Amino acid sequence: MAAAEKLSRDGFDVVYLPVTENGKVDLAAAKELLTDDTALVAVMAANNETGALQPVRELAELAKSKGSLFFTDCVQAAPYLPLDVAELGADMLSLSAHKFYGPKGCGVLYIRNGVKTEKLVVGGEQERGLRGGTTNVPAVVGLAAAYEKTVREIETTNEKLRRFRALFLDGISGLDGVKINGDENGLPAILNLCFDGVENAAFLYKMDLQGVCLAAGSACSSASLKPSHVLTAMGLSETEAKSSVRFSFGKDNTEAEILRGAALTMETVRALREF
């Protein structure tokens, strides 16, 4: 979003693709909005707030039909989905090591042969001339090792996370006025819930005091008091967006932690509603 806003300030025409109520890009609308002048189509493979999976392959084909380049941000998808640049139709693709338990501050930018880009950081010829500065070899090696392990364990991890997700939802089944935001068949690690009559800021504060870390939106905007632009784009009202919370599960969580989180969620939501 920030990159798109900067391009707009620099004089480029930027078009934002609308999404359906489950958070997926509206392909019919995208087909209408893309033109022969479209230089680049960019989309997240999986949304980091709702876990919704985007129709990446179909959007890549649409981009190609207009002669456009196609970029997909696979940062959130990498730990849970097998990635194949040819299968996805990607000209460019990005990953971030910390999402799959690798070193923080290290990532991957895949660029297909023949695609010309500007330098990201001017200077030396490190990183094939794209980014000046001494390459952080230990982090690069750590990223590769972490991703190799992630791919090897992807099915086992997904099965475990789906079990955690189901366990958590079962644990809060006694609550009324709860709605899942986004596609229920999205990433297994993310669950975005709207609690009627509960302000997420108060909910997060009370859960944090009890040692449970949650977010109202993405980690990138965790300090913002504005409602999530992801949720409002899906058609949620500002009130609904401000009543929504993102739960995320990790492979090192335990069933006991999930059950405790569900019990505290029930207790906290009820307390806030009574208040």
N, C-alpha and C positions, 0 to 999 in steps of 0.2 A: 504493500500500500504506500509506504513512504517513497519507494523508488518510483512508483507511478505518479505520485504527487509531484516529485521533483521533475520528472519528464514533462508534466503538464506546465510547470513553471518555466521550463526551458523552451516552451513553444510547441511541443508535440500535442497531437490530439489523442487523448486517452479515453477509452470507452470501458466502462465497468460492466461485465456480463451479469445479468440478473440470475438469481437462484430460485429454485422451487422451495416449497415449505419444508422439505426435508434437507435443505442445505446443499443440494446438488445444482451445478450449473444447468440452466435451461438451454438445452441443445437447439431447440427451435428458434429461440431468441438469438442465440449465438450465431446461427446460420444467417439470420437477417442482419445482424450488426457487423459481421466481418465483410470487408470490401477488398477490392484488388489493391488498395493502397495500404492495407494493414501490414505493418512491418513485423510485428511480433504478437503471438498469443501466449499468455503466461497463466498458469493455473497450479494451485496446490494439488498434489495427488490425493492427499487426505487432510481434512481440516483439523487444526490443532485445538479447536474449542469444542467441536461436536463429534469429531471422528468420522464425519461423512466422507465417503469415497467419491471422488470425482470421475466422470467419464473421460479419462485422459486419452485413451486411444481414439475415441470418436472426435474429441476436440483437436487432436493432432491431425487427423484426416481432414477435418474442416480447414485447419490452418494451411495444410499442404495444397488444398484445392484452390486457395487464394494466393498461393506463392509466398506464404508467410513462414517465418521461423516459429518453432514451438519450443517453449521452455516449461519445464515442470519442476516445482519445488517438492522434493520427496523427503524433506527433513522428517516430517511426522510419520510418513509411510514406511520408511526404511526398516524399522525394527519388526514390522508385522507383515509386510508384503514382499514377495520376490520381485526384484526389479530387473528389467531387461530393456535397455535403451531401444533396441530394434523393435521389440514387441510394443513398447509404449509409443514409438514414433517420435522420440525426443531428439531435438537438435542440441538441446542443453538441459542439464539436470543437476540439482544440488542436493547434498547430504550434509548432516552435521553430526560429528562423532558423539557428542554428549547424549544424543537421543538413544543410542544403542550401547550405552555404558562405556564409551571410549573417552579419551581426554577432552576436556573442555577447551574451546577456542580453536578447534581444528575442524576443517570441513573438506568437502569434495565439490569441485565444479567440473562436470563432464561437458566437453564441447566436441561435437561431431567434427570429423575431418572436413575441412573446406569452409567451416563457419568462421568468419572473421569478426573479431571483437576488439573493442578499445581496451587499453591497459586499465586495470582496476586501481593499481597503485604504481605511479611512475617511479622509475629508478633503474635498478639493475636488471639482469636478464633471468633472475630466478623465476621459478614457476612458468617456464617457457615464455618469458617476457611479459606475462600478464600482471605480475605482482612483485614489485621490488621489495627486497628485504630478505634476510637470511632465513632459509627454510627451516622450520622446526621439525627436524628429522624424528626425534623420539615421539612427538605427537602424531606424525604421519604414520609411523610404524604401529603405534598404539591403535590408531583409527583402523588400519587395515586388519590388525589382529582381532579387534573387537567386532568388526563387521563380519569377518570370516566366521567367528564363533556365533554371532547372531543368526546368520544364514543357516548354519548347521542346526541350530536349536529352534528355528522359527515356528515349526509346527507344534512342538512341545510347549513353547512359551505361549502361543496363541490359545492353545487348549486350556492352559492354566488360567490365563486372563479371562477367557470366556466363563470359566467356572467361578472366578472371583466376582465377575460382573453379575452373574445370575444369583450368586449367594448374597450380594449386597442388595439387589433389587428385592429378593425374597425377604431380606431382613428389614426392609422399610415398607413392606406390603401393607402393614397396618395403617399407614398414613393415607389420608385422602388428599385430594387437591395436588397431586404430583403428576407432572407430564415430562416425558422424555423429549428433549429438543434434538431434532435431527433424525437421521436414518438409524433404525434399530439394528440394522445389519452392517454398521460401520466398524471402525477399529474396535477391537475388544478391550483396549486399555482405557478408553475414554467414555465417560458417561456424563452428559450434560442434562441436568434436571431443573425444572421450574417448580418452585414450591409456592402455591397460592398464598398470598397474605404475609409473605416473609421477605424482608429486605436482605439482599445477599451480603451487604456490608456488615450488618449485625450478626448474621449467621457465621460468616467467615471469622469474625472476631471471637465469638464464643467457642467455635470449634478449635481455633488456634490456641486458646487458653488451655484446651484439653489435649493439646499435642497432635491435632489432626490438621495437616496442611492441605488447603484447597485453593481454588481460584475462581474469580467471578468471570474471567475471560481468558485471554492468552497470557502467558508469563510475560510477554513483551509489553503488555499494557496493565500489569497487575497494580500499578500505582494510580491508575486512572479511575475517576469516579463516574465517567460517562458510561452509558449502557453499551454493551458489546455491539459493534457494528455488524458482526457476523449474525447475531440473533435478530437484530432489527431488519437486516436484509432478507431474512427468512420469513418476515411478516409478523414477528412478535412485537407487541406494543412495548413502549419504554418501560412501563410498569412490569410487564412479564420478563423483560430482559434484566431488569434490576432485581428480579426474584429468582434468577437462574444462577446455578453454581456448577462448576466443572469438577467432577471427581476423576482422578486418574489412578490406575493400578499399575504396579510394577511387578516384574517377575520374582523379586525378592520379598514381596509382601507375603504374609501368612494368612491362613483362614481366620485365625484368632483376631488379627488386625482388621480384617474386613468386617467381621461380625461386630467388633467393638465400634468401628466407624459407623456401621448401620445403626447400632443401638444409640450412639451419641447423636446421630442425625435425627432419629425419631424424637429423642428427648429434647433436643435443641429447637427443632421446628415447632413442637407442641408448646414449649415454653414461650417462644417468640409470638406465636399466634395468641396465646392467652394474654400476653403482655399487651 
